[in-house]
Amino acid sequence: MISSGVMKLIGSGMEFFLGIPGIGGAFILSFVWIPLLFMLIYHIVTLVFAKKSNQNIWGPVVGIVASTIGIIPVLGMLLHWAAFICLLIDGILTLSKSSKGSPETTKVI
């Protein structure tokens, strides 16, 4: 399903921002860890969409782990990097699988 793939790519962009040393941590601390709660909810919603469309769920699972353990300063940054990479790969794979069978890509104009 295209929506779960797009959600994974958007989530990967947000994880990239949160994983930037100094900037991501300052953003999270300035909003009193609310961005981690938002990302946790976002990854759970992405997981549900991916599960309903029978897509891979390992990207959102890594994102959920990063959001829950992300409170620990250095470990959180490393987990956000891991979530960024996993969600990026998972999103690309999901979109490439869904575009192969999509009638929009095989239609000749």
Biopython code that builds the backbone (N, CA, C, O; Angstrom):
import numpy as np
from Bio.PDB.StructureBuilder import StructureBuilder

atoms = [
    (1, "MET", "N", (0.848, -1.175, 0.000)),
    (1, "MET", "CA", (0.000, 0.000, 0.000)),
    (1, "MET", "C", (0.892, 1.237, 0.000)),
    (1, "MET", "O", (1.879, 1.312, 0.732)),
    (2, "ILE", "N", (0.532, 2.180, -0.817)),
    (2, "ILE", "CA", (1.365, 3.362, -0.980)),
    (2, "ILE", "C", (1.376, 4.216, 0.285)),
    (2, "ILE", "O", (2.411, 4.792, 0.619)),
    (3, "SER", "N", (0.255, 4.311, 0.996)),
    (3, "SER", "CA", (0.212, 5.189, 2.169)),
    (3, "SER", "C", (1.180, 4.739, 3.259)),
    (3, "SER", "O", (1.792, 5.585, 3.912)),
    (4, "SER", "N", (1.337, 3.431, 3.475)),
    (4, "SER", "CA", (2.279, 2.988, 4.505)),
    (4, "SER", "C", (3.717, 3.269, 4.071)),
    (4, "SER", "O", (4.559, 3.601, 4.906)),
    (5, "GLY", "N", (4.005, 3.143, 2.783)),
    (5, "GLY", "CA", (5.346, 3.455, 2.292)),
    (5, "GLY", "C", (5.676, 4.929, 2.431)),
    (5, "GLY", "O", (6.787, 5.291, 2.819)),
    (6, "VAL", "N", (4.709, 5.777, 2.113)),
    (6, "VAL", "CA", (4.911, 7.220, 2.246)),
    (6, "VAL", "C", (5.052, 7.599, 3.715)),
    (6, "VAL", "O", (5.884, 8.437, 4.063)),
    (7, "MET", "N", (4.246, 6.987, 4.577)),
    (7, "MET", "CA", (4.353, 7.272, 6.011)),
    (7, "MET", "C", (5.719, 6.858, 6.555)),
    (7, "MET", "O", (6.277, 7.538, 7.416)),
    (8, "LYS", "N", (6.259, 5.746, 6.057)),
    (8, "LYS", "CA", (7.590, 5.311, 6.495)),
    (8, "LYS", "C", (8.651, 6.312, 6.059)),
    (8, "LYS", "O", (9.567, 6.613, 6.824)),
    (9, "LEU", "N", (8.537, 6.834, 4.829)),
    (9, "LEU", "CA", (9.521, 7.814, 4.358)),
    (9, "LEU", "C", (9.412, 9.131, 5.119)),
    (9, "LEU", "O", (10.430, 9.743, 5.439)),
    (10, "ILE", "N", (8.202, 9.570, 5.410)),
    (10, "ILE", "CA", (8.026, 10.789, 6.209)),
    (10, "ILE", "C", (8.588, 10.577, 7.612)),
    (10, "ILE", "O", (9.266, 11.450, 8.154)),
    (11, "GLY", "N", (8.303, 9.417, 8.195)),
    (11, "GLY", "CA", (8.846, 9.089, 9.515)),
    (11, "GLY", "C", (10.357, 9.046, 9.512)),
    (11, "GLY", "O", (10.996, 9.438, 10.488)),
    (12, "SER", "N", (10.940, 8.568, 8.408)),
    (12, "SER", "CA", (12.400, 8.532, 8.332)),
    (12, "SER", "C", (12.978, 9.947, 8.312)),
    (12, "SER", "O", (14.031, 10.197, 8.898)),
    (13, "GLY", "N", (12.294, 10.865, 7.642)),
    (13, "GLY", "CA", (12.753, 12.255, 7.647)),
    (13, "GLY", "C", (12.685, 12.882, 9.029)),
    (13, "GLY", "O", (13.581, 13.626, 9.427)),
    (14, "MET", "N", (11.621, 12.578, 9.757)),
    (14, "MET", "CA", (11.501, 13.106, 11.120)),
    (14, "MET", "C", (12.550, 12.487, 12.042)),
    (14, "MET", "O", (13.107, 13.172, 12.899)),
    (15, "GLU", "N", (12.818, 11.195, 11.868)),
    (15, "GLU", "CA", (13.859, 10.540, 12.672)),
    (15, "GLU", "C", (15.235, 11.114, 12.341)),
    (15, "GLU", "O", (16.083, 11.243, 13.223)),
    (16, "PHE", "N", (15.457, 11.458, 11.074)),
    (16, "PHE", "CA", (16.724, 12.084, 10.694)),
    (16, "PHE", "C", (16.921, 13.389, 11.452)),
    (16, "PHE", "O", (18.000, 13.650, 11.985)),
    (17, "PHE", "N", (15.869, 14.210, 11.498)),
    (17, "PHE", "CA", (15.963, 15.482, 12.215)),
    (17, "PHE", "C", (16.228, 15.267, 13.702)),
    (17, "PHE", "O", (17.065, 15.951, 14.291)),
    (18, "LEU", "N", (15.518, 14.318, 14.307)),
    (18, "LEU", "CA", (15.698, 14.074, 15.740)),
    (18, "LEU", "C", (17.063, 13.472, 16.054)),
    (18, "LEU", "O", (17.535, 13.582, 17.186)),
    (19, "GLY", "N", (17.703, 12.839, 15.075)),
    (19, "GLY", "CA", (19.008, 12.229, 15.297)),
    (19, "GLY", "C", (20.182, 13.160, 15.078)),
    (19, "GLY", "O", (21.326, 12.756, 15.284)),
    (20, "ILE", "N", (19.934, 14.401, 14.663)),
    (20, "ILE", "CA", (21.032, 15.349, 14.459)),
    (20, "ILE", "C", (21.619, 15.707, 15.822)),
    (20, "ILE", "O", (20.899, 16.179, 16.702)),
    (21, "PRO", "N", (22.925, 15.486, 16.003)),
    (21, "PRO", "CA", (23.539, 15.784, 17.305)),
    (21, "PRO", "C", (23.347, 17.254, 17.693)),
    (21, "PRO", "O", (23.596, 18.152, 16.889)),
    (22, "GLY", "N", (22.916, 17.483, 18.892)),
    (22, "GLY", "CA", (22.714, 18.834, 19.406)),
    (22, "GLY", "C", (21.362, 19.412, 19.029)),
    (22, "GLY", "O", (20.586, 19.792, 19.905)),
    (23, "ILE", "N", (21.072, 19.484, 17.748)),
    (23, "ILE", "CA", (19.829, 20.103, 17.286)),
    (23, "ILE", "C", (18.619, 19.244, 17.650)),
    (23, "ILE", "O", (17.639, 19.746, 18.201)),
    (24, "GLY", "N", (18.690, 17.956, 17.344)),
    (24, "GLY", "CA", (17.574, 17.062, 17.667)),
    (24, "GLY", "C", (17.335, 16.976, 19.162)),
    (24, "GLY", "O", (16.193, 17.004, 19.619)),
    (25, "GLY", "N", (18.419, 16.873, 19.922)),
    (25, "GLY", "CA", (18.296, 16.813, 21.377)),
    (25, "GLY", "C", (17.732, 18.097, 21.957)),
    (25, "GLY", "O", (16.900, 18.059, 22.864)),
    (26, "ALA", "N", (18.182, 19.238, 21.439)),
    (26, "ALA", "CA", (17.664, 20.519, 21.920)),
    (26, "ALA", "C", (16.182, 20.667, 21.587)),
    (26, "ALA", "O", (15.411, 21.197, 22.387)),
    (27, "PHE", "N", (15.789, 20.198, 20.407)),
    (27, "PHE", "CA", (14.378, 20.249, 20.015)),
    (27, "PHE", "C", (13.525, 19.396, 20.952)),
    (27, "PHE", "O", (12.465, 19.825, 21.409)),
    (28, "ILE", "N", (13.995, 18.196, 21.227)),
    (28, "ILE", "CA", (13.250, 17.290, 22.112)),
    (28, "ILE", "C", (13.161, 17.863, 23.524)),
    (28, "ILE", "O", (12.092, 17.844, 24.135)),
    (29, "LEU", "N", (14.269, 18.369, 24.042)),
    (29, "LEU", "CA", (14.265, 18.913, 25.404)),
    (29, "LEU", "C", (13.463, 20.206, 25.508)),
    (29, "LEU", "O", (12.831, 20.455, 26.534)),
    (30, "SER", "N", (13.479, 21.038, 24.455)),
    (30, "SER", "CA", (12.743, 22.301, 24.522)),
    (30, "SER", "C", (11.232, 22.077, 24.559)),
    (30, "SER", "O", (10.490, 22.915, 25.071)),
    (31, "PHE", "N", (10.783, 20.960, 24.022)),
    (31, "PHE", "CA", (9.357, 20.628, 24.068)),
    (31, "PHE", "C", (9.047, 19.545, 25.096)),
    (31, "PHE", "O", (7.997, 18.906, 25.031)),
    (32, "VAL", "N", (9.957, 19.339, 26.042)),
    (32, "VAL", "CA", (9.787, 18.440, 27.182)),
    (32, "VAL", "C", (9.385, 17.029, 26.728)),
    (32, "VAL", "O", (8.401, 16.472, 27.214)),
    (33, "TRP", "N", (10.133, 16.477, 25.822)),
    (33, "TRP", "CA", (9.974, 15.096, 25.320)),
    (33, "TRP", "C", (8.656, 14.838, 24.597)),
    (33, "TRP", "O", (8.346, 13.683, 24.302)),
    (34, "ILE", "N", (7.877, 15.864, 24.303)),
    (34, "ILE", "CA", (6.636, 15.678, 23.542)),
    (34, "ILE", "C", (6.923, 15.150, 22.129)),
    (34, "ILE", "O", (6.143, 14.334, 21.638)),
    (35, "PRO", "N", (8.003, 15.573, 21.447)),
    (35, "PRO", "CA", (8.280, 14.988, 20.125)),
    (35, "PRO", "C", (8.459, 13.471, 20.157)),
    (35, "PRO", "O", (8.104, 12.785, 19.198)),
    (36, "LEU", "N", (9.009, 12.943, 21.254)),
    (36, "LEU", "CA", (9.151, 11.485, 21.354)),
    (36, "LEU", "C", (7.789, 10.814, 21.481)),
    (36, "LEU", "O", (7.568, 9.746, 20.910)),
    (37, "LEU", "N", (6.882, 11.427, 22.219)),
    (37, "LEU", "CA", (5.529, 10.890, 22.337)),
    (37, "LEU", "C", (4.811, 10.953, 20.987)),
    (37, "LEU", "O", (4.129, 10.007, 20.594)),
    (38, "PHE", "N", (4.971, 12.074, 20.285)),
    (38, "PHE", "CA", (4.373, 12.201, 18.953)),
    (38, "PHE", "C", (4.912, 11.130, 18.007)),
    (38, "PHE", "O", (4.150, 10.498, 17.275)),
    (39, "MET", "N", (6.236, 10.930, 18.029)),
    (39, "MET", "CA", (6.834, 9.926, 17.143)),
    (39, "MET", "C", (6.386, 8.522, 17.515)),
    (39, "MET", "O", (6.206, 7.677, 16.638)),
    (40, "LEU", "N", (6.204, 8.263, 18.802)),
    (40, "LEU", "CA", (5.708, 6.951, 19.225)),
    (40, "LEU", "C", (4.320, 6.691, 18.633)),
    (40, "LEU", "O", (4.063, 5.618, 18.089)),
    (41, "ILE", "N", (3.439, 7.668, 18.743)),
    (41, "ILE", "CA", (2.087, 7.530, 18.185)),
    (41, "ILE", "C", (2.154, 7.404, 16.664)),
    (41, "ILE", "O", (1.442, 6.590, 16.076)),
    (42, "TYR", "N", (3.004, 8.205, 16.030)),
    (42, "TYR", "CA", (3.157, 8.157, 14.570)),
    (42, "TYR", "C", (3.619, 6.775, 14.110)),
    (42, "TYR", "O", (3.093, 6.235, 13.137)),
    (43, "HIS", "N", (4.596, 6.207, 14.804)),
    (43, "HIS", "CA", (5.101, 4.888, 14.421)),
    (43, "HIS", "C", (4.062, 3.793, 14.669)),
    (43, "HIS", "O", (3.998, 2.824, 13.913)),
    (44, "ILE", "N", (3.257, 3.933, 15.708)),
    (44, "ILE", "CA", (2.197, 2.952, 15.956)),
    (44, "ILE", "C", (1.156, 3.008, 14.838)),
    (44, "ILE", "O", (0.700, 1.968, 14.362)),
    (45, "VAL", "N", (0.780, 4.213, 14.418)),
    (45, "VAL", "CA", (-0.172, 4.355, 13.309)),
    (45, "VAL", "C", (0.421, 3.778, 12.022)),
    (45, "VAL", "O", (-0.273, 3.089, 11.274)),
    (46, "THR", "N", (1.697, 4.057, 11.763)),
    (46, "THR", "CA", (2.362, 3.504, 10.583)),
    (46, "THR", "C", (2.402, 1.983, 10.644)),
    (46, "THR", "O", (2.207, 1.310, 9.632)),
    (47, "LEU", "N", (2.654, 1.449, 11.822)),
    (47, "LEU", "CA", (2.672, -0.004, 12.010)),
    (47, "LEU", "C", (1.310, -0.617, 11.685)),
    (47, "LEU", "O", (1.233, -1.663, 11.040)),
    (48, "VAL", "N", (0.245, 0.032, 12.131)),
    (48, "VAL", "CA", (-1.104, -0.475, 11.860)),
    (48, "VAL", "C", (-1.392, -0.453, 10.356)),
    (48, "VAL", "O", (-1.920, -1.423, 9.813)),
    (49, "PHE", "N", (-1.044, 0.657, 9.679)),
    (49, "PHE", "CA", (-1.243, 0.734, 8.230)),
    (49, "PHE", "C", (-0.447, -0.344, 7.502)),
    (49, "PHE", "O", (-0.960, -0.993, 6.591)),
    (50, "ALA", "N", (0.806, -0.532, 7.906)),
    (50, "ALA", "CA", (1.651, -1.539, 7.254)),
    (50, "ALA", "C", (1.119, -2.945, 7.498)),
    (50, "ALA", "O", (1.126, -3.780, 6.594)),
    (51, "LYS", "N", (0.663, -3.205, 8.707)),
    (51, "LYS", "CA", (0.138, -4.534, 9.043)),
    (51, "LYS", "C", (-1.140, -4.828, 8.257)),
    (51, "LYS", "O", (-1.332, -5.946, 7.780)),
    (52, "LYS", "N", (-2.014, -3.826, 8.121)),
    (52, "LYS", "CA", (-3.262, -4.024, 7.382)),
    (52, "LYS", "C", (-3.014, -4.292, 5.899)),
    (52, "LYS", "O", (-3.787, -5.007, 5.261)),
    (53, "SER", "N", (-1.948, -3.727, 5.351)),
    (53, "SER", "CA", (-1.665, -3.925, 3.928)),
    (53, "SER", "C", (-0.624, -5.020, 3.694)),
    (53, "SER", "O", (-0.078, -5.137, 2.597)),
    (54, "ASN", "N", (-0.351, -5.818, 4.721)),
    (54, "ASN", "CA", (0.597, -6.949, 4.631)),
    (54, "ASN", "C", (1.984, -6.519, 4.150)),
    (54, "ASN", "O", (2.596, -7.198, 3.325)),
    (55, "GLN", "N", (2.473, -5.401, 4.660)),
    (55, "GLN", "CA", (3.807, -4.908, 4.333)),
    (55, "GLN", "C", (4.749, -5.195, 5.500)),
    (55, "GLN", "O", (4.319, -5.604, 6.578)),
    (56, "ASN", "N", (6.045, -4.970, 5.263)),
    (56, "ASN", "CA", (7.037, -5.148, 6.330)),
    (56, "ASN", "C", (6.747, -4.180, 7.474)),
    (56, "ASN", "O", (6.324, -3.045, 7.255)),
    (57, "ILE", "N", (6.982, -4.651, 8.698)),
    (57, "ILE", "CA", (6.715, -3.802, 9.867)),
    (57, "ILE", "C", (7.979, -3.498, 10.660)),
    (57, "ILE", "O", (7.901, -2.861, 11.711)),
    (58, "TRP", "N", (9.138, -3.936, 10.184)),
    (58, "TRP", "CA", (10.346, -3.759, 10.983)),
    (58, "TRP", "C", (10.770, -2.302, 11.080)),
    (58, "TRP", "O", (11.383, -1.931, 12.081)),
    (59, "GLY", "N", (10.481, -1.464, 10.107)),
    (59, "GLY", "CA", (10.817, -0.043, 10.200)),
    (59, "GLY", "C", (10.071, 0.653, 11.325)),
    (59, "GLY", "O", (10.697, 1.290, 12.173)),
    (60, "PRO", "N", (8.738, 0.547, 11.353)),
    (60, "PRO", "CA", (8.002, 1.163, 12.461)),
    (60, "PRO", "C", (8.346, 0.573, 13.828)),
    (60, "PRO", "O", (8.297, 1.281, 14.833)),
    (61, "VAL", "N", (8.692, -0.713, 13.876)),
    (61, "VAL", "CA", (9.061, -1.320, 15.164)),
    (61, "VAL", "C", (10.343, -0.690, 15.695)),
    (61, "VAL", "O", (10.440, -0.388, 16.885)),
    (62, "VAL", "N", (11.325, -0.490, 14.821)),
    (62, "VAL", "CA", (12.566, 0.177, 15.247)),
    (62, "VAL", "C", (12.260, 1.612, 15.670)),
    (62, "VAL", "O", (12.856, 2.114, 16.623)),
    (63, "GLY", "N", (11.340, 2.277, 14.973)),
    (63, "GLY", "CA", (10.931, 3.625, 15.363)),
    (63, "GLY", "C", (10.269, 3.664, 16.728)),
    (63, "GLY", "O", (10.492, 4.596, 17.501)),
    (64, "ILE", "N", (9.455, 2.658, 17.031)),
    (64, "ILE", "CA", (8.812, 2.580, 18.348)),
    (64, "ILE", "C", (9.864, 2.396, 19.435)),
    (64, "ILE", "O", (9.786, 3.024, 20.491)),
    (65, "VAL", "N", (10.842, 1.542, 19.179)),
    (65, "VAL", "CA", (11.926, 1.339, 20.154)),
    (65, "VAL", "C", (12.707, 2.635, 20.344)),
    (65, "VAL", "O", (13.040, 3.001, 21.472)),
    (66, "ALA", "N", (13.001, 3.335, 19.240)),
    (66, "ALA", "CA", (13.747, 4.595, 19.338)),
    (66, "ALA", "C", (12.963, 5.646, 20.116)),
    (66, "ALA", "O", (13.551, 6.431, 20.859)),
    (67, "SER", "N", (11.664, 5.668, 19.955)),
    (67, "SER", "CA", (10.848, 6.662, 20.656)),
    (67, "SER", "C", (10.715, 6.359, 22.141)),
    (67, "SER", "O", (10.623, 7.276, 22.957)),
    (68, "THR", "N", (10.704, 5.082, 22.496)),
    (68, "THR", "CA", (10.545, 4.745, 23.910)),
    (68, "THR", "C", (11.858, 4.823, 24.675)),
    (68, "THR", "O", (11.874, 5.238, 25.834)),
    (69, "ILE", "N", (12.956, 4.430, 24.046)),
    (69, "ILE", "CA", (14.250, 4.455, 24.736)),
    (69, "ILE", "C", (15.007, 5.743, 24.414)),
    (69, "ILE", "O", (16.107, 5.957, 24.923)),
    (70, "GLY", "N", (14.428, 6.599, 23.575)),
    (70, "GLY", "CA", (15.086, 7.831, 23.162)),
    (70, "GLY", "C", (15.293, 8.842, 24.268)),
    (70, "GLY", "O", (15.926, 9.873, 24.042)),
    (71, "ILE", "N", (14.783, 8.581, 25.446)),
    (71, "ILE", "CA", (14.969, 9.494, 26.576)),
    (71, "ILE", "C", (16.428, 9.500, 27.027)),
    (71, "ILE", "O", (16.918, 10.509, 27.533)),
    (72, "ILE", "N", (17.118, 8.384, 26.846)),
    (72, "ILE", "CA", (18.532, 8.282, 27.224)),
    (72, "ILE", "C", (19.349, 9.037, 26.172)),
    (72, "ILE", "O", (19.303, 8.679, 24.995)),
    (73, "PRO", "N", (20.104, 10.084, 26.573)),
    (73, "PRO", "CA", (20.701, 11.014, 25.619)),
    (73, "PRO", "C", (21.493, 10.406, 24.455)),
    (73, "PRO", "O", (21.045, 10.532, 23.315)),
    (74, "VAL", "N", (22.604, 9.776, 24.664)),
    (74, "VAL", "CA", (23.431, 9.306, 23.549)),
    (74, "VAL", "C", (22.794, 8.094, 22.876)),
    (74, "VAL", "O", (22.808, 7.984, 21.650)),
    (75, "LEU", "N", (22.246, 7.200, 23.659)),
    (75, "LEU", "CA", (21.580, 6.025, 23.110)),
    (75, "LEU", "C", (20.385, 6.432, 22.251)),
    (75, "LEU", "O", (20.125, 5.821, 21.215)),
    (76, "GLY", "N", (19.671, 7.448, 22.675)),
    (76, "GLY", "CA", (18.537, 7.945, 21.900)),
    (76, "GLY", "C", (18.957, 8.446, 20.535)),
    (76, "GLY", "O", (18.285, 8.173, 19.540)),
    (77, "MET", "N", (20.066, 9.179, 20.472)),
    (77, "MET", "CA", (20.556, 9.678, 19.192)),
    (77, "MET", "C", (20.914, 8.516, 18.267)),
    (77, "MET", "O", (20.576, 8.534, 17.084)),
    (78, "LEU", "N", (21.595, 7.512, 18.805)),
    (78, "LEU", "CA", (21.965, 6.352, 17.992)),
    (78, "LEU", "C", (20.727, 5.585, 17.522)),
    (78, "LEU", "O", (20.684, 5.100, 16.391)),
    (79, "LEU", "N", (19.737, 5.479, 18.383)),
    (79, "LEU", "CA", (18.504, 4.799, 17.992)),
    (79, "LEU", "C", (17.733, 5.587, 16.935)),
    (79, "LEU", "O", (17.102, 4.988, 16.064)),
    (80, "HIS", "N", (17.773, 6.908, 16.996)),
    (80, "HIS", "CA", (17.129, 7.715, 15.957)),
    (80, "HIS", "C", (17.842, 7.522, 14.622)),
    (80, "HIS", "O", (17.192, 7.505, 13.577)),
    (81, "TRP", "N", (19.161, 7.376, 14.639)),
    (81, "TRP", "CA", (19.896, 7.072, 13.404)),
    (81, "TRP", "C", (19.463, 5.721, 12.851)),
    (81, "TRP", "O", (19.217, 5.582, 11.653)),
    (82, "ALA", "N", (19.372, 4.727, 13.732)),
    (82, "ALA", "CA", (18.961, 3.384, 13.297)),
    (82, "ALA", "C", (17.535, 3.415, 12.744)),
    (82, "ALA", "O", (17.245, 2.779, 11.731)),
    (83, "ALA", "N", (16.652, 4.150, 13.407)),
    (83, "ALA", "CA", (15.268, 4.244, 12.939)),
    (83, "ALA", "C", (15.210, 4.946, 11.588)),
    (83, "ALA", "O", (14.438, 4.547, 10.717)),
    (84, "PHE", "N", (16.016, 5.985, 11.408)),
    (84, "PHE", "CA", (16.068, 6.686, 10.124)),
    (84, "PHE", "C", (16.451, 5.731, 9.000)),
    (84, "PHE", "O", (15.787, 5.689, 7.965)),
    (85, "ILE", "N", (17.514, 4.970, 9.201)),
    (85, "ILE", "CA", (17.994, 4.054, 8.163)),
    (85, "ILE", "C", (16.967, 2.953, 7.898)),
    (85, "ILE", "O", (16.669, 2.646, 6.743)),
    (86, "CYS", "N", (16.430, 2.364, 8.953)),
    (86, "CYS", "CA", (15.453, 1.276, 8.786)),
    (86, "CYS", "C", (14.179, 1.759, 8.106)),
    (86, "CYS", "O", (13.663, 1.088, 7.212)),
    (87, "LEU", "N", (13.671, 2.908, 8.517)),
    (87, "LEU", "CA", (12.449, 3.428, 7.906)),
    (87, "LEU", "C", (12.676, 3.836, 6.455)),
    (87, "LEU", "O", (11.792, 3.663, 5.616)),
    (88, "LEU", "N", (13.852, 4.374, 6.157)),
    (88, "LEU", "CA", (14.158, 4.758, 4.781)),
    (88, "LEU", "C", (14.184, 3.529, 3.877)),
    (88, "LEU", "O", (13.561, 3.520, 2.815)),
    (89, "ILE", "N", (14.901, 2.501, 4.297)),
    (89, "ILE", "CA", (14.981, 1.269, 3.500)),
    (89, "ILE", "C", (13.605, 0.609, 3.399)),
    (89, "ILE", "O", (13.192, 0.192, 2.317)),
    (90, "ASP", "N", (12.905, 0.518, 4.516)),
    (90, "ASP", "CA", (11.587, -0.113, 4.530)),
    (90, "ASP", "C", (10.600, 0.658, 3.652)),
    (90, "ASP", "O", (9.812, 0.049, 2.927)),
    (91, "GLY", "N", (10.637, 1.977, 3.710)),
    (91, "GLY", "CA", (9.739, 2.786, 2.880)),
    (91, "GLY", "C", (10.018, 2.630, 1.400)),
    (91, "GLY", "O", (9.090, 2.532, 0.597)),
    (92, "ILE", "N", (11.296, 2.608, 1.029)),
    (92, "ILE", "CA", (11.658, 2.428, -0.381)),
    (92, "ILE", "C", (11.229, 1.050, -0.868)),
    (92, "ILE", "O", (10.679, 0.918, -1.961)),
    (93, "LEU", "N", (11.481, 0.024, -0.059)),
    (93, "LEU", "CA", (11.072, -1.333, -0.447)),
    (93, "LEU", "C", (9.552, -1.451, -0.559)),
    (93, "LEU", "O", (9.045, -2.110, -1.467)),
    (94, "THR", "N", (8.833, -0.821, 0.355)),
    (94, "THR", "CA", (7.372, -0.869, 0.313)),
    (94, "THR", "C", (6.842, -0.186, -0.938)),
    (94, "THR", "O", (5.947, -0.710, -1.601)),
    (95, "LEU", "N", (7.387, 0.980, -1.266)),
    (95, "LEU", "CA", (6.923, 1.689, -2.458)),
    (95, "LEU", "C", (7.307, 0.964, -3.739)),
    (95, "LEU", "O", (6.548, 0.972, -4.707)),
    (96, "SER", "N", (8.481, 0.337, -3.753)),
    (96, "SER", "CA", (8.881, -0.381, -4.967)),
    (96, "SER", "C", (8.024, -1.629, -5.171)),
    (96, "SER", "O", (7.733, -1.993, -6.310)),
    (97, "LYS", "N", (7.616, -2.288, -4.087)),
    (97, "LYS", "CA", (6.726, -3.453, -4.203)),
    (97, "LYS", "C", (5.343, -3.034, -4.682)),
    (97, "LYS", "O", (4.747, -3.697, -5.531)),
    (98, "SER", "N", (4.834, -1.931, -4.138)),
    (98, "SER", "CA", (3.475, -1.520, -4.494)),
    (98, "SER", "C", (3.413, -0.921, -5.894)),
    (98, "SER", "O", (2.367, -0.990, -6.538)),
    (99, "SER", "N", (4.498, -0.338, -6.379)),
    (99, "SER", "CA", (4.458, 0.256, -7.715)),
    (99, "SER", "C", (4.573, -0.793, -8.813)),
    (99, "SER", "O", (4.165, -0.533, -9.945)),
    (100, "LYS", "N", (5.116, -1.967, -8.514)),
    (100, "LYS", "CA", (5.237, -3.015, -9.532)),
    (100, "LYS", "C", (3.877, -3.558, -9.939)),
    (100, "LYS", "O", (3.653, -3.850, -11.114)),
    (101, "GLY", "N", (2.980, -3.694, -8.994)),
    (101, "GLY", "CA", (1.673, -4.248, -9.305)),
    (101, "GLY", "C", (0.599, -3.201, -9.525)),
    (101, "GLY", "O", (-0.565, -3.543, -9.735)),
    (102, "SER", "N", (0.968, -1.943, -9.481)),
    (102, "SER", "CA", (-0.007, -0.873, -9.592)),
    (102, "SER", "C", (-0.436, -0.676, -11.044)),
    (102, "SER", "O", (0.420, -0.611, -11.926)),
    (103, "PRO", "N", (-1.731, -0.580, -11.315)),
    (103, "PRO", "CA", (-2.172, -0.377, -12.696)),
    (103, "PRO", "C", (-1.796, 0.996, -13.238)),
    (103, "PRO", "O", (-1.726, 1.175, -14.454)),
    (104, "GLU", "N", (-1.549, 1.981, -12.351)),
    (104, "GLU", "CA", (-1.177, 3.307, -12.833)),
    (104, "GLU", "C", (0.187, 3.298, -13.503)),
    (104, "GLU", "O", (0.430, 4.080, -14.422)),
    (105, "THR", "N", (1.086, 2.419, -13.051)),
    (105, "THR", "CA", (2.426, 2.405, -13.631)),
    (105, "THR", "C", (2.491, 1.592, -14.909)),
    (105, "THR", "O", (3.439, 1.736, -15.682)),
    (106, "THR", "N", (1.496, 0.735, -15.150)),
    (106, "THR", "CA", (1.520, -0.091, -16.355)),
    (106, "THR", "C", (0.609, 0.447, -17.452)),
    (106, "THR", "O", (0.583, -0.100, -18.554)),
    (107, "LYS", "N", (-0.125, 1.495, -17.169)),
    (107, "LYS", "CA", (-1.050, 2.058, -18.148)),
    (107, "LYS", "C", (-0.272, 2.831, -19.219)),
    (107, "LYS", "O", (0.615, 3.624, -18.904)),
    (108, "VAL", "N", (-0.612, 2.592, -20.464)),
    (108, "VAL", "CA", (0.016, 3.307, -21.576)),
    (108, "VAL", "C", (-0.912, 4.423, -22.007)),
    (108, "VAL", "O", (-2.108, 4.214, -22.210)),
    (109, "ILE", "N", (-0.345, 5.615, -22.144)),
    (109, "ILE", "CA", (-1.170, 6.775, -22.525)),
    (109, "ILE", "C", (-1.164, 6.923, -24.021)),
    (109, "ILE", "O", (-1.796, 7.836, -24.553)),
]
sb = StructureBuilder()
sb.init_structure("model")
sb.init_model(0)
sb.init_chain("A")
sb.init_seg("    ")
for serial, (resi, resn, name, xyz) in enumerate(atoms, 1):
    if name == "N":
        sb.init_residue(resn, " ", resi, " ")
    sb.init_atom(name, np.array(xyz, "f"), 0.0, 1.0, " ", f" {name:<3s}", serial, name[0])
structure = sb.get_structure()
